[in-house]
Structure formats: C-alpha cells, structure tokens
Amino acid sequence: MFKPEANINRNKKKPAFFLPAPEIMLANWEEKGQEKIAESYKQLLSLAEDISTAGGKALLVGGCVRDILIGTIPKDFDIEIYGLTPDTTKNLASKYGTVSEVGRAFGVIKLFLSTGLDIDLALPRRDSKAGTGHKGIKVETDANMTVAEASLRRDFTINSLSADLLTQEINDPWGGLEDLQNKILRLTDINTFKDDPLRILRGIQFIGRFGLSLEPKTALEMTRLAPEIKDLSKERIYDEWEKLLLKSPKPSLGLQAGLELKIYTELFPELERLAKTPQDAIWHPEGNVWEHTMMVCDSATELCREKKLTKEENIIIMLASLCHDLGKPSTTEEKNGHIISYGHEEAGVDEAKKLLLALGTPQKIIDCVLALVKEHLAPSTLFKSAIIKGERVTPAAIRNLANRISPATIEQLLIISEADHRGRGTKETPADNEGYIDENNIYLPSIWLLEQAQKLNVSKNKAKAFIAGKEWLELGFRGGPRLGQLIALSDKLHFENDLTREQIITTAKSVLTIEEAIAKLNTLA
C-alpha cells in the first residue's frame, strides 16, 4: 500500500501530503506488467505540463487517487482541469490522441490516447437535481471553482481526493485520507449525495471491495434513500452488483451492509427472506440461510481467483452462489425435530429468476445461473451414490448432467458445489464423517466428478451425441421427435452397454423405419 508522503514545511497550516513520485509509480506498474497504464500516465504528465504552461492546472481526481493510495493499479485516470476554457483544453489534448466532445454539455471532453486508454478531461462543476433519474442532473461548469467546492459533488470522502499531476500534492478538503486510513465510508456532502440513489449501491460495493465500516450518519442517509433505488435503470444496478461480486475479496461485507441498510426490501425481497429462514444446526452450524449464503459467496470468490476464470465465468459463479438457496424459504419446514428443505433446488429457480431480472442480468448469464441453481446438489449426490454407497453411476448420467446444465458447465457446477460445502463454517458436521472430504480437507466430490467428466469430454461443454442426427439422416432415417429418441438410445447403448458404433448402426439398418430401429435397438439394452 502506498502511503501519502507528508511534508509539514510546504504548508504551515497543516501537513501537506503527496502521491509517490511518478518514477516510483511507473516502475511499480511496469514491473507488474501494466505498461499501458504506465505509458498513459507518462502522456498525462506531459499534458499537465502543457496545461500549466497555458495557465491552467491538471488534477487527478476520484477513484484513481484512492486506488494509488491503497496500492491498487488504476484501470484508468480522470482529470479535472482548472483555469482553462473547453476550447483550449481540447486543443492541448488533441496533441496526445483523438478528442471527442460528446460529453461537452456536461463539462467533459473525452481523450482517446494512443495507448488505447480513454481519459475524461472535465472542467470543475456543480451538479444539482433538476429531474428524475441520473440524467435529470443540472450541470454548471466553472473553470475557476475552488478544489474544495468542486469535490463536494463526489459521493464519498475517499473519492473526493485529488492530486496535482505535476507536484503530486494531494488535495483533501473533506478528510478522505483519514477515512481511507481508518477504512471508514463517509458521504462527502449530504445535500449532493441524495441527487443520485446509485450512490447507495456504490457504497455497498466499496464496503465489499475495501473492507470499510459505515459512518453512522452515512448509514442513516443511505437507509432513508434506499426506496429510491427502484427508480434506477437496471443497467446501472447491474454494473454496481457486478463490481461488488467480482472486485470484492469478501463480497459478504457489502451484501451484509445492503441487508442492514434495508436496500433489498423493495427491489430484492428474495434476499431478505433468507435471513428469516433457519437451517438445521447439525448440518449448518453457521446459522440461517443468509449467513450460509454469505459464506458461500466468500468461498466462491476464493475458488474463482484460484482458478483464474474469465470475467463472464466469474459473474456466473458469483450470482449462482448468491442465488443457490433462494428456494429454501418456501420449502423449509420442521419434521421429526429437524429442519429440512426438500426440493429447494428446483424451487429456487423461479426465485433466482426474479432476482436476476431485477438486477438487470443479461439473459445468457441468467440461463447459466438458473441451471446451476437447479443442479447445485448434483455433484455431492452422484459422489454419494458412486463412492459412499458403492452404486453404479453410469457415464450416461454424467453426460445427461452436462446436457441439463448447459450452457453452464460441470466445471462451473463443481465450484458452486465446493463453495456450498465450505459455507458451513468450521464446526464438524455429519458430512465430514461420511467421506466427502479427506484428511487434508479436500472436497472429494469435485475431484471425482471432474475426473469422470474429463474422461467423457463433458467438463467444459455439453455432451456430443455418439451417433449424430446427421449420420442417421444420411442412413435414410427421417427427422422428427423419434430421431431424438434414436440418438438418445444410441448414447445409452454405447455408454452403458459398451456397444460399438458398428454394432448399433448394423442393427438399426437391418430394418426399414425409425420405429422399428428403436424397437430393435431396445433389445440390445
């Protein structure tokens, strides 16, 4: 973590703080393979020199300053320019790349650097509510505004920091450095905070990402504004949830904050019900379904990072972890002194769909998540049958599982299954003594099922037909529903009865119709 450098001689009223010297930051970024970020920053330093020569001043603002201070490499940079007109700024910036004025009405000029990075060059501005939605914001630019006044529009104090690109001096008018050091989330200004309810969701994802604690007045304001979240577009809602789930070392921190702030009451009631649903302490010593779900989400985060998945795979896993037990509130009952929730997997599909749609989740992600929710117990069930009970689990059963969960994959399902197991706390349960884990606490159903799926080439995709429909059509059989039965029967004969392609085709060709072929092949089963 970079710590701001202090120098009490540069400011007699209070210590001045500085970002690390540019050469230190650039060397660090290049060492970590972030040459594009480093080269972009070099160009911005040169632009800042040009702006200074023209009588202006360029400040790094917002999240990039925060990220540098906590030791995270920024993904991009936002620049605020003081003392210059938009036309002068545009002319100076055009030396470094392509300039777009699409956002000029909001005081923003977009600079597309040759490195491929997009930079927002903004004039200082005041924002005020003038209508509904985030587009109903009145923007008033003022190149001569003070840094403190301009930063009032920032949501939280940790994002109200700015730094002079040339001197590296940090501007901290609202105590953001202290809040960052103490890991406190505090709104910058109560009057501007309420202009955009998205800031509530931004708050909970910051809590998850940076492990922050909520300042009491900020918590009260977020709770008061929570009902307004329903007026946000689904695209904006989804963006914040994606950041919470993908960027947080412990997403449970943000998710729990959302529960306590009553954020889910109107928009996501499915989540609130989890906290009111008990579990049998014998199997779930960690507590209710919400507490279990939070532990599963954190475990899924660890597993995803270990396996270095793509962004799309990560969000599928994280949303499935969040949704996997949404069927428990409607299926949980007490029977013979135990709490049970039979059928919660299938019951959770409709509840998960409601939540995912409310979040604005893309349909291709929804399809995968719903399949994983419905089958999240399948790995442990198959393992129990094959290894613990010694029953035969056929290759067809594993191929069928791959087909049922498609477009999700068995590899994704195994992450959900293992995270579900890890989400039971550390107290020993009956499952620990039934062979699901070994002496090194390795979750054995994942090892076993992955090996079986890889043998059948279905760990990453659905099963391919042993004899495809095209082959049957070329043999003279007509299409239609019965063709699907013939394909499925061929799979069964090969994977369960070890018949070869030649044996199956020879038998089927000995008759004239597809109905006769099915009847004849059934005699071989």
C-alpha positions, 0 to 999 in steps of 0.5 A: 500500500502506498502511503501519502508522503507528508511534508509539514514545511510546504504548508504551515497550516497543516501537513501537506501530503503527496502521491509517490513520485511518478518514477516510483509509480511507473516502475511499480506498474511496469514491473507488474506488467501494466505498461499501458497504464504506465505509458498513459500516465507518462502522456498525462504528465506531459499534458499537465505540463502543457496545461500549466504552461497555458495557465491552467492546472491538471488534477487527478481526481476520484477513484484513481487517487484512492486506488494509488493510495491503497496500492491498487493499479488504476484501470484508468485516470480522470482529470479535472482541469482548472483555469482553462476554457473547453476550447483550449483544453481540447486543443492541448489534448488533441496533441496526445490522441483523438478528442471527442466532445460528446460529453461537452454539455456536461463539462467533459471532453473525452481523450482517446490516447494512443495507448488505447486508454480513454481519459475524461478531461472535465472542467470543475462543476456543480451538479444539482437535481433538476429531474428524475433519474441520473440524467435529470442532473443540472450541470454548471461548469466553472473553470475557476471553482475552488478544489474544495467546492468542486469535490463536494459533488463526489459521493464519498470522502475517499473519492473526493481526493485529488492530486496535482499531476505535476507536484503530486500534492494531494488535495483533501478538503473533506478528510478522505485520507483519514477515512481511507486510513481508518477504512471508514465510508463517509458521504462527502456532502449530504445535500449532493449525495441524495441527487443520485440513489446509485450512490447507495449501491456504490457504497455497498460495493466499496464496503465489499471491495475495501473492507470499510465500516459505515459512518453512522450518519452515512448509514442513516442517509443511505437507509432513508434513500434506499426506496429510491433505488427502484427508480434506477435503470437496471443497467446501472444496478447491474454494473454496481452488483457486478463490481461488488461480486467480482472486485470484492475479496469478501463480497459478504461485507457489502451484501451484509451492509445492503441487508442492514441498510434495508436496500433489498426490501423493495427491489430484492425481497428474495434476499431478505427472506433468507435471513428469516429462514433457519437451517438445521444446526447439525448440518449448518452450524453457521446459522440461517440461510443468509449467513450460509449464503454469505459464506458461500459467496466468500468461498466462491470468490476464493475458488474463482481467483484460484482458478483464474476464470474469465470475467463472464465465468466469474459473474456466473459463479458469483450470482449462482452462489448468491442465488443457490438457496433462494428456494429454501424459504418456501420449502423449509419446514420442521419434521421429526425435530429437524429442519429440512428443505426438500426440493429447494433446488428446483424451487429456487429457480423461479426465485433466482429468476426474479432476482436476476431480472431485477438486477438487470442480468443479461439473459445468457448469464441468467440461463447459466445461473438458473441451471446451476441453481437447479443442479447445485446438489448434483455433484455431492449426490452422484459422489454419494451414490458412486463412492459412499454407497458403492452404486453404479453411476453410469457415464450416461448420467454424467453426460445427461448432467452436462446436457441439463446444465448447459450452457453452464458447465460441470466445471462451473457446477463443481465450484458452486458445489465446493463453495456450498460445502465450505459455507458451513463454517468450521464446526464438524458436521455429519458430512465430514464423517461420511467421506466427502472430504479427506484428511487434508480437507479436500472436497472429494466430490469435485475431484471425482466428478471432474475426473469422470467428466474429463474422461467423457469430454463433458467438463467444459461443454455439453455432451456430443451425441455418439451417433449424430442426427446427421449420420442417421439422416444420411442412413435414410432415417427421417427427422422428427421427435423419434430421431431424438429418441434414436440418438438418445438410445444410441448414447445409452447403448454405447455408454452403458452397454459398451456397444460399438458404433458398428454394432448399433448402426448394423442393427438399426439398418437391418430394418426399414423405419425409425420405429422399428430401429428403436424397437430393435435397438431396445433389445440390445439394452 
